[in-house]
């Protein structure tokens, strides 16, 4: 089953206001806008540096109990 993780992100007032502005302009809530940005950044990384090996991802230890079952 997939887990959803929550992270705390510290932003300046200006950066937060810009995120809110862009989110509203694109019809997304802030969480969905942030996920959209992350996905685009990952796609850019993989396009410029190569696909991330799923086996390498499985080596990363995730914190216990910090994910919500979906």
PyMOL Python script that loads the backbone (N, CA, C, O; Angstrom):
from pymol import cmd

cmd.read_pdbstr("""\
ATOM      1  N   UNK A   1       0.832  -1.177   0.000  1.00  0.00           N
ATOM      2  CA  UNK A   1       0.000   0.000   0.000  1.00  0.00           C
ATOM      3  C   UNK A   1       0.888   1.257   0.000  1.00  0.00           C
ATOM      4  O   UNK A   1       1.901   1.302   0.699  1.00  0.00           O
ATOM      5  N   UNK A   2       0.513   2.252  -0.768  1.00  0.00           N
ATOM      6  CA  UNK A   2       1.277   3.487  -0.829  1.00  0.00           C
ATOM      7  C   UNK A   2       1.129   4.273   0.460  1.00  0.00           C
ATOM      8  O   UNK A   2       0.089   4.230   1.117  1.00  0.00           O
ATOM      9  N   UNK A   3       2.188   4.994   0.811  1.00  0.00           N
ATOM     10  CA  UNK A   3       2.146   5.896   1.954  1.00  0.00           C
ATOM     11  C   UNK A   3       2.308   7.318   1.452  1.00  0.00           C
ATOM     12  O   UNK A   3       3.002   7.569   0.467  1.00  0.00           O
ATOM     13  N   UNK A   4       1.671   8.227   2.129  1.00  0.00           N
ATOM     14  CA  UNK A   4       1.858   9.652   1.874  1.00  0.00           C
ATOM     15  C   UNK A   4       2.654  10.223   3.032  1.00  0.00           C
ATOM     16  O   UNK A   4       2.326   9.981   4.194  1.00  0.00           O
ATOM     17  N   UNK A   5       3.691  10.975   2.727  1.00  0.00           N
ATOM     18  CA  UNK A   5       4.547  11.564   3.739  1.00  0.00           C
ATOM     19  C   UNK A   5       4.309  13.054   3.829  1.00  0.00           C
ATOM     20  O   UNK A   5       4.028  13.718   2.831  1.00  0.00           O
ATOM     21  N   UNK A   6       4.424  13.564   5.022  1.00  0.00           N
ATOM     22  CA  UNK A   6       4.337  15.003   5.256  1.00  0.00           C
ATOM     23  C   UNK A   6       5.719  15.511   5.608  1.00  0.00           C
ATOM     24  O   UNK A   6       6.456  14.871   6.358  1.00  0.00           O
ATOM     25  N   UNK A   7       6.067  16.664   5.063  1.00  0.00           N
ATOM     26  CA  UNK A   7       7.333  17.299   5.411  1.00  0.00           C
ATOM     27  C   UNK A   7       7.063  18.756   5.767  1.00  0.00           C
ATOM     28  O   UNK A   7       6.114  19.369   5.279  1.00  0.00           O
ATOM     29  N   UNK A   8       7.904  19.283   6.611  1.00  0.00           N
ATOM     30  CA  UNK A   8       7.815  20.701   6.953  1.00  0.00           C
ATOM     31  C   UNK A   8       8.788  21.447   6.069  1.00  0.00           C
ATOM     32  O   UNK A   8       9.949  21.058   5.943  1.00  0.00           O
ATOM     33  N   UNK A   9       8.316  22.523   5.453  1.00  0.00           N
ATOM     34  CA  UNK A   9       9.154  23.342   4.584  1.00  0.00           C
ATOM     35  C   UNK A   9       9.111  24.768   5.111  1.00  0.00           C
ATOM     36  O   UNK A   9       8.036  25.323   5.338  1.00  0.00           O
ATOM     37  N   UNK A  10      10.278  25.351   5.303  1.00  0.00           N
ATOM     38  CA  UNK A  10      10.346  26.734   5.778  1.00  0.00           C
ATOM     39  C   UNK A  10      10.566  27.655   4.592  1.00  0.00           C
ATOM     40  O   UNK A  10      11.521  27.486   3.833  1.00  0.00           O
ATOM     41  N   UNK A  11       9.683  28.626   4.433  1.00  0.00           N
ATOM     42  CA  UNK A  11       9.733  29.565   3.316  1.00  0.00           C
ATOM     43  C   UNK A  11       9.761  30.990   3.834  1.00  0.00           C
ATOM     44  O   UNK A  11       9.240  31.281   4.911  1.00  0.00           O
ATOM     45  N   UNK A  12      10.368  31.871   3.067  1.00  0.00           N
ATOM     46  CA  UNK A  12      10.290  33.293   3.383  1.00  0.00           C
ATOM     47  C   UNK A  12       8.880  33.780   3.050  1.00  0.00           C
ATOM     48  O   UNK A  12       8.141  33.112   2.328  1.00  0.00           O
ATOM     49  N   UNK A  13       8.516  34.936   3.575  1.00  0.00           N
ATOM     50  CA  UNK A  13       7.205  35.513   3.255  1.00  0.00           C
ATOM     51  C   UNK A  13       7.030  35.665   1.743  1.00  0.00           C
ATOM     52  O   UNK A  13       5.989  35.311   1.190  1.00  0.00           O
ATOM     53  N   UNK A  14       8.055  36.191   1.091  1.00  0.00           N
ATOM     54  CA  UNK A  14       7.962  36.432  -0.349  1.00  0.00           C
ATOM     55  C   UNK A  14       7.773  35.130  -1.125  1.00  0.00           C
ATOM     56  O   UNK A  14       6.924  35.050  -2.012  1.00  0.00           O
ATOM     57  N   UNK A  15       8.558  34.121  -0.793  1.00  0.00           N
ATOM     58  CA  UNK A  15       8.450  32.849  -1.504  1.00  0.00           C
ATOM     59  C   UNK A  15       7.084  32.210  -1.268  1.00  0.00           C
ATOM     60  O   UNK A  15       6.481  31.669  -2.195  1.00  0.00           O
ATOM     61  N   UNK A  16       6.602  32.273  -0.038  1.00  0.00           N
ATOM     62  CA  UNK A  16       5.285  31.705   0.275  1.00  0.00           C
ATOM     63  C   UNK A  16       4.185  32.451  -0.472  1.00  0.00           C
ATOM     64  O   UNK A  16       3.282  31.823  -1.026  1.00  0.00           O
ATOM     65  N   UNK A  17       4.248  33.771  -0.493  1.00  0.00           N
ATOM     66  CA  UNK A  17       3.235  34.559  -1.204  1.00  0.00           C
ATOM     67  C   UNK A  17       3.239  34.231  -2.696  1.00  0.00           C
ATOM     68  O   UNK A  17       2.181  34.140  -3.317  1.00  0.00           O
ATOM     69  N   UNK A  18       4.429  34.055  -3.268  1.00  0.00           N
ATOM     70  CA  UNK A  18       4.522  33.706  -4.682  1.00  0.00           C
ATOM     71  C   UNK A  18       3.947  32.318  -4.936  1.00  0.00           C
ATOM     72  O   UNK A  18       3.285  32.099  -5.950  1.00  0.00           O
ATOM     73  N   UNK A  19       4.192  31.381  -4.027  1.00  0.00           N
ATOM     74  CA  UNK A  19       3.618  30.042  -4.159  1.00  0.00           C
ATOM     75  C   UNK A  19       2.094  30.109  -4.115  1.00  0.00           C
ATOM     76  O   UNK A  19       1.418  29.461  -4.913  1.00  0.00           O
ATOM     77  N   UNK A  20       1.559  30.886  -3.189  1.00  0.00           N
ATOM     78  CA  UNK A  20       0.106  31.048  -3.078  1.00  0.00           C
ATOM     79  C   UNK A  20      -0.450  31.683  -4.355  1.00  0.00           C
ATOM     80  O   UNK A  20      -1.476  31.244  -4.874  1.00  0.00           O
ATOM     81  N   UNK A  21       0.223  32.709  -4.852  1.00  0.00           N
ATOM     82  CA  UNK A  21      -0.215  33.412  -6.058  1.00  0.00           C
ATOM     83  C   UNK A  21      -0.252  32.461  -7.262  1.00  0.00           C
ATOM     84  O   UNK A  21      -1.247  32.395  -7.984  1.00  0.00           O
ATOM     85  N   UNK A  22       0.846  31.728  -7.465  1.00  0.00           N
ATOM     86  CA  UNK A  22       0.930  30.812  -8.602  1.00  0.00           C
ATOM     87  C   UNK A  22      -0.089  29.685  -8.466  1.00  0.00           C
ATOM     88  O   UNK A  22      -0.727  29.299  -9.446  1.00  0.00           O
ATOM     89  N   UNK A  23      -0.240  29.157  -7.254  1.00  0.00           N
ATOM     90  CA  UNK A  23      -1.217  28.089  -7.018  1.00  0.00           C
ATOM     91  C   UNK A  23      -2.613  28.538  -7.415  1.00  0.00           C
ATOM     92  O   UNK A  23      -3.326  27.826  -8.123  1.00  0.00           O
ATOM     93  N   UNK A  24      -3.000  29.726  -6.954  1.00  0.00           N
ATOM     94  CA  UNK A  24      -4.328  30.258  -7.277  1.00  0.00           C
ATOM     95  C   UNK A  24      -4.460  30.492  -8.779  1.00  0.00           C
ATOM     96  O   UNK A  24      -5.496  30.188  -9.372  1.00  0.00           O
ATOM     97  N   UNK A  25      -3.407  31.034  -9.390  1.00  0.00           N
ATOM     98  CA  UNK A  25      -3.440  31.317 -10.835  1.00  0.00           C
ATOM     99  C   UNK A  25      -3.613  30.047 -11.665  1.00  0.00           C
ATOM    100  O   UNK A  25      -4.227  30.077 -12.732  1.00  0.00           O
ATOM    101  N   UNK A  26      -3.071  28.934 -11.174  1.00  0.00           N
ATOM    102  CA  UNK A  26      -3.135  27.686 -11.919  1.00  0.00           C
ATOM    103  C   UNK A  26      -4.241  26.756 -11.430  1.00  0.00           C
ATOM    104  O   UNK A  26      -4.357  25.624 -11.900  1.00  0.00           O
ATOM    105  N   UNK A  27      -5.051  27.232 -10.490  1.00  0.00           N
ATOM    106  CA  UNK A  27      -6.206  26.458 -10.033  1.00  0.00           C
ATOM    107  C   UNK A  27      -5.845  25.254  -9.179  1.00  0.00           C
ATOM    108  O   UNK A  27      -6.577  24.264  -9.149  1.00  0.00           O
ATOM    109  N   UNK A  28      -4.715  25.339  -8.484  1.00  0.00           N
ATOM    110  CA  UNK A  28      -4.305  24.234  -7.612  1.00  0.00           C
ATOM    111  C   UNK A  28      -4.255  24.719  -6.168  1.00  0.00           C
ATOM    112  O   UNK A  28      -4.054  25.905  -5.906  1.00  0.00           O
ATOM    113  N   UNK A  29      -4.442  23.787  -5.234  1.00  0.00           N
ATOM    114  CA  UNK A  29      -4.178  24.167  -3.857  1.00  0.00           C
ATOM    115  C   UNK A  29      -2.657  24.135  -3.665  1.00  0.00           C
ATOM    116  O   UNK A  29      -1.930  23.637  -4.525  1.00  0.00           O
ATOM    117  N   UNK A  30      -2.189  24.660  -2.549  1.00  0.00           N
ATOM    118  CA  UNK A  30      -0.749  24.785  -2.340  1.00  0.00           C
ATOM    119  C   UNK A  30      -0.066  23.424  -2.349  1.00  0.00           C
ATOM    120  O   UNK A  30       1.003  23.280  -2.941  1.00  0.00           O
ATOM    121  N   UNK A  31      -0.655  22.430  -1.709  1.00  0.00           N
ATOM    122  CA  UNK A  31      -0.062  21.103  -1.679  1.00  0.00           C
ATOM    123  C   UNK A  31       0.092  20.534  -3.091  1.00  0.00           C
ATOM    124  O   UNK A  31       1.155  20.023  -3.442  1.00  0.00           O
ATOM    125  N   UNK A  32      -0.962  20.622  -3.893  1.00  0.00           N
ATOM    126  CA  UNK A  32      -0.902  20.095  -5.264  1.00  0.00           C
ATOM    127  C   UNK A  32       0.092  20.870  -6.128  1.00  0.00           C
ATOM    128  O   UNK A  32       0.753  20.288  -6.989  1.00  0.00           O
ATOM    129  N   UNK A  33       0.199  22.178  -5.902  1.00  0.00           N
ATOM    130  CA  UNK A  33       1.175  22.977  -6.639  1.00  0.00           C
ATOM    131  C   UNK A  33       2.593  22.543  -6.280  1.00  0.00           C
ATOM    132  O   UNK A  33       3.454  22.432  -7.153  1.00  0.00           O
ATOM    133  N   UNK A  34       2.830  22.300  -5.008  1.00  0.00           N
ATOM    134  CA  UNK A  34       4.147  21.861  -4.551  1.00  0.00           C
ATOM    135  C   UNK A  34       4.499  20.501  -5.165  1.00  0.00           C
ATOM    136  O   UNK A  34       5.628  20.296  -5.611  1.00  0.00           O
ATOM    137  N   UNK A  35       3.546  19.583  -5.188  1.00  0.00           N
ATOM    138  CA  UNK A  35       3.774  18.266  -5.800  1.00  0.00           C
ATOM    139  C   UNK A  35       4.039  18.417  -7.297  1.00  0.00           C
ATOM    140  O   UNK A  35       4.914  17.746  -7.843  1.00  0.00           O
ATOM    141  N   UNK A  36       3.289  19.291  -7.958  1.00  0.00           N
ATOM    142  CA  UNK A  36       3.504  19.578  -9.377  1.00  0.00           C
ATOM    143  C   UNK A  36       4.936  20.063  -9.620  1.00  0.00           C
ATOM    144  O   UNK A  36       5.604  19.612 -10.551  1.00  0.00           O
ATOM    145  N   UNK A  37       5.395  20.978  -8.776  1.00  0.00           N
ATOM    146  CA  UNK A  37       6.754  21.503  -8.909  1.00  0.00           C
ATOM    147  C   UNK A  37       7.794  20.410  -8.683  1.00  0.00           C
ATOM    148  O   UNK A  37       8.780  20.326  -9.417  1.00  0.00           O
ATOM    149  N   UNK A  38       7.577  19.577  -7.673  1.00  0.00           N
ATOM    150  CA  UNK A  38       8.514  18.481  -7.398  1.00  0.00           C
ATOM    151  C   UNK A  38       8.589  17.508  -8.573  1.00  0.00           C
ATOM    152  O   UNK A  38       9.677  17.104  -8.985  1.00  0.00           O
ATOM    153  N   UNK A  39       7.434  17.138  -9.104  1.00  0.00           N
ATOM    154  CA  UNK A  39       7.411  16.207 -10.245  1.00  0.00           C
ATOM    155  C   UNK A  39       8.134  16.792 -11.454  1.00  0.00           C
ATOM    156  O   UNK A  39       8.864  16.087 -12.151  1.00  0.00           O
ATOM    157  N   UNK A  40       7.926  18.085 -11.697  1.00  0.00           N
ATOM    158  CA  UNK A  40       8.614  18.736 -12.820  1.00  0.00           C
ATOM    159  C   UNK A  40      10.117  18.773 -12.583  1.00  0.00           C
ATOM    160  O   UNK A  40      10.892  18.585 -13.520  1.00  0.00           O
ATOM    161  N   UNK A  41      10.538  19.012 -11.349  1.00  0.00           N
ATOM    162  CA  UNK A  41      11.955  19.040 -11.036  1.00  0.00           C
ATOM    163  C   UNK A  41      12.583  17.659 -11.207  1.00  0.00           C
ATOM    164  O   UNK A  41      13.692  17.541 -11.728  1.00  0.00           O
ATOM    165  N   UNK A  42      11.882  16.623 -10.773  1.00  0.00           N
ATOM    166  CA  UNK A  42      12.373  15.250 -10.938  1.00  0.00           C
ATOM    167  C   UNK A  42      12.465  14.895 -12.418  1.00  0.00           C
ATOM    168  O   UNK A  42      13.441  14.282 -12.852  1.00  0.00           O
ATOM    169  N   UNK A  43      11.457  15.275 -13.189  1.00  0.00           N
ATOM    170  CA  UNK A  43      11.474  15.008 -14.638  1.00  0.00           C
ATOM    171  C   UNK A  43      12.658  15.719 -15.290  1.00  0.00           C
ATOM    172  O   UNK A  43      13.319  15.145 -16.155  1.00  0.00           O
ATOM    173  N   UNK A  44      12.933  16.947 -14.893  1.00  0.00           N
ATOM    174  CA  UNK A  44      14.069  17.698 -15.432  1.00  0.00           C
ATOM    175  C   UNK A  44      15.381  16.999 -15.063  1.00  0.00           C
ATOM    176  O   UNK A  44      16.260  16.832 -15.908  1.00  0.00           O
ATOM    177  N   UNK A  45      15.505  16.597 -13.808  1.00  0.00           N
ATOM    178  CA  UNK A  45      16.704  15.894 -13.351  1.00  0.00           C
ATOM    179  C   UNK A  45      16.943  14.653 -14.189  1.00  0.00           C
ATOM    180  O   UNK A  45      18.055  14.425 -14.665  1.00  0.00           O
ATOM    181  N   UNK A  46      15.899  13.845 -14.371  1.00  0.00           N
ATOM    182  CA  UNK A  46      16.044  12.600 -15.119  1.00  0.00           C
ATOM    183  C   UNK A  46      16.304  12.851 -16.607  1.00  0.00           C
ATOM    184  O   UNK A  46      16.994  12.066 -17.258  1.00  0.00           O
ATOM    185  N   UNK A  47      15.763  13.923 -17.133  1.00  0.00           N
ATOM    186  CA  UNK A  47      15.987  14.268 -18.539  1.00  0.00           C
ATOM    187  C   UNK A  47      17.439  14.703 -18.758  1.00  0.00           C
ATOM    188  O   UNK A  47      18.028  14.403 -19.796  1.00  0.00           O
ATOM    189  N   UNK A  48      18.015  15.411 -17.779  1.00  0.00           N
ATOM    190  CA  UNK A  48      19.358  15.957 -17.958  1.00  0.00           C
ATOM    191  C   UNK A  48      20.456  15.052 -17.413  1.00  0.00           C
ATOM    192  O   UNK A  48      21.595  15.118 -17.877  1.00  0.00           O
ATOM    193  N   UNK A  49      20.133  14.210 -16.439  1.00  0.00           N
ATOM    194  CA  UNK A  49      21.169  13.399 -15.794  1.00  0.00           C
ATOM    195  C   UNK A  49      20.925  11.905 -15.912  1.00  0.00           C
ATOM    196  O   UNK A  49      21.756  11.107 -15.480  1.00  0.00           O
ATOM    197  N   UNK A  50      19.801  11.517 -16.489  1.00  0.00           N
ATOM    198  CA  UNK A  50      19.484  10.103 -16.643  1.00  0.00           C
ATOM    199  C   UNK A  50      18.451   9.642 -15.630  1.00  0.00           C
ATOM    200  O   UNK A  50      18.312  10.206 -14.545  1.00  0.00           O
ATOM    201  N   UNK A  51      17.738   8.606 -16.017  1.00  0.00           N
ATOM    202  CA  UNK A  51      16.683   8.049 -15.159  1.00  0.00           C
ATOM    203  C   UNK A  51      17.268   7.560 -13.839  1.00  0.00           C
ATOM    204  O   UNK A  51      18.379   7.033 -13.791  1.00  0.00           O
ATOM    205  N   UNK A  52      16.508   7.741 -12.787  1.00  0.00           N
ATOM    206  CA  UNK A  52      16.906   7.246 -11.475  1.00  0.00           C
ATOM    207  C   UNK A  52      16.570   5.763 -11.418  1.00  0.00           C
ATOM    208  O   UNK A  52      15.440   5.362 -11.697  1.00  0.00           O
ATOM    209  N   UNK A  53      17.550   4.959 -11.056  1.00  0.00           N
ATOM    210  CA  UNK A  53      17.401   3.508 -10.979  1.00  0.00           C
ATOM    211  C   UNK A  53      16.482   3.145  -9.807  1.00  0.00           C
ATOM    212  O   UNK A  53      16.784   3.490  -8.664  1.00  0.00           O
ATOM    213  N   UNK A  54      15.363   2.454 -10.072  1.00  0.00           N
ATOM    214  CA  UNK A  54      14.456   2.060  -8.991  1.00  0.00           C
ATOM    215  C   UNK A  54      15.151   1.244  -7.897  1.00  0.00           C
ATOM    216  O   UNK A  54      14.771   1.330  -6.729  1.00  0.00           O
ATOM    217  N   UNK A  55      16.152   0.465  -8.261  1.00  0.00           N
ATOM    218  CA  UNK A  55      16.892  -0.316  -7.258  1.00  0.00           C
ATOM    219  C   UNK A  55      17.621   0.609  -6.289  1.00  0.00           C
ATOM    220  O   UNK A  55      17.728   0.308  -5.100  1.00  0.00           O
ATOM    221  N   UNK A  56      18.122   1.731  -6.795  1.00  0.00           N
ATOM    222  CA  UNK A  56      18.794   2.708  -5.932  1.00  0.00           C
ATOM    223  C   UNK A  56      17.793   3.359  -4.974  1.00  0.00           C
ATOM    224  O   UNK A  56      18.113   3.626  -3.816  1.00  0.00           O
ATOM    225  N   UNK A  57      16.584   3.609  -5.467  1.00  0.00           N
ATOM    226  CA  UNK A  57      15.553   4.210  -4.610  1.00  0.00           C
ATOM    227  C   UNK A  57      15.190   3.286  -3.455  1.00  0.00           C
ATOM    228  O   UNK A  57      14.923   3.742  -2.343  1.00  0.00           O
ATOM    229  N   UNK A  58      15.182   1.989  -3.727  1.00  0.00           N
ATOM    230  CA  UNK A  58      14.802   1.021  -2.690  1.00  0.00           C
ATOM    231  C   UNK A  58      15.849   0.934  -1.582  1.00  0.00           C
ATOM    232  O   UNK A  58      15.559   0.421  -0.502  1.00  0.00           O
ATOM    233  N   UNK A  59      17.045   1.422  -1.831  1.00  0.00           N
ATOM    234  CA  UNK A  59      18.106   1.422  -0.813  1.00  0.00           C
ATOM    235  C   UNK A  59      17.923   2.542   0.211  1.00  0.00           C
ATOM    236  O   UNK A  59      18.548   2.526   1.271  1.00  0.00           O
ATOM    237  N   UNK A  60      17.070   3.507  -0.106  1.00  0.00           N
ATOM    238  CA  UNK A  60      16.879   4.658   0.773  1.00  0.00           C
ATOM    239  C   UNK A  60      15.952   4.271   1.917  1.00  0.00           C
ATOM    240  O   UNK A  60      14.830   3.814   1.700  1.00  0.00           O
ATOM    241  N   UNK A  61      16.438   4.461   3.133  1.00  0.00           N
ATOM    242  CA  UNK A  61      15.650   4.174   4.339  1.00  0.00           C
ATOM    243  C   UNK A  61      14.658   5.311   4.568  1.00  0.00           C
ATOM    244  O   UNK A  61      15.045   6.478   4.622  1.00  0.00           O
ATOM    245  N   UNK A  62      13.398   4.970   4.701  1.00  0.00           N
ATOM    246  CA  UNK A  62      12.370   5.959   5.006  1.00  0.00           C
ATOM    247  C   UNK A  62      12.046   5.897   6.487  1.00  0.00           C
ATOM    248  O   UNK A  62      12.078   4.819   7.081  1.00  0.00           O
ATOM    249  N   UNK A  63      11.732   7.037   7.092  1.00  0.00           N
ATOM    250  CA  UNK A  63      11.433   7.030   8.524  1.00  0.00           C
ATOM    251  C   UNK A  63      10.184   6.210   8.834  1.00  0.00           C
ATOM    252  O   UNK A  63       9.197   6.264   8.100  1.00  0.00           O
ATOM    253  N   UNK A  64      10.235   5.464   9.911  1.00  0.00           N
ATOM    254  CA  UNK A  64       9.085   4.655  10.357  1.00  0.00           C
ATOM    255  C   UNK A  64       8.006   5.556  10.928  1.00  0.00           C
ATOM    256  O   UNK A  64       8.291   6.530  11.626  1.00  0.00           O
ATOM    257  N   UNK A  65       6.777   5.219  10.624  1.00  0.00           N
ATOM    258  CA  UNK A  65       5.639   5.897  11.249  1.00  0.00           C
ATOM    259  C   UNK A  65       5.364   7.306  10.785  1.00  0.00           C
ATOM    260  O   UNK A  65       4.483   7.965  11.338  1.00  0.00           O
ATOM    261  N   UNK A  66       6.097   7.805   9.771  1.00  0.00           N
ATOM    262  CA  UNK A  66       5.849   9.175   9.339  1.00  0.00           C
ATOM    263  C   UNK A  66       4.946   9.249   8.110  1.00  0.00           C
ATOM    264  O   UNK A  66       4.596  10.338   7.654  1.00  0.00           O
ATOM    265  N   UNK A  67       4.575   8.099   7.583  1.00  0.00           N
ATOM    266  CA  UNK A  67       3.716   8.081   6.393  1.00  0.00           C
ATOM    267  C   UNK A  67       2.309   7.650   6.738  1.00  0.00           C
ATOM    268  O   UNK A  67       2.103   6.801   7.605  1.00  0.00           O
ATOM    269  N   UNK A  68       1.340   8.240   6.056  1.00  0.00           N
ATOM    270  CA  UNK A  68      -0.064   7.866   6.207  1.00  0.00           C
ATOM    271  C   UNK A  68      -0.406   6.859   5.131  1.00  0.00           C
ATOM    272  O   UNK A  68      -0.049   7.045   3.967  1.00  0.00           O
ATOM    273  N   UNK A  69      -1.098   5.786   5.511  1.00  0.00           N
ATOM    274  CA  UNK A  69      -1.540   4.806   4.513  1.00  0.00           C
ATOM    275  C   UNK A  69      -2.573   5.445   3.612  1.00  0.00           C
ATOM    276  O   UNK A  69      -3.431   6.197   4.074  1.00  0.00           O
ATOM    277  N   UNK A  70      -2.492   5.154   2.347  1.00  0.00           N
ATOM    278  CA  UNK A  70      -3.447   5.703   1.383  1.00  0.00           C
ATOM    279  C   UNK A  70      -4.316   4.606   0.830  1.00  0.00           C
ATOM    280  O   UNK A  70      -5.186   4.866   0.000  1.00  0.00           O
TER     281      UNK A  70
END
""", "prot")
cmd.dss("prot")
cmd.show_as("cartoon", "prot")
cmd.util.cbc("prot")
cmd.orient("prot")
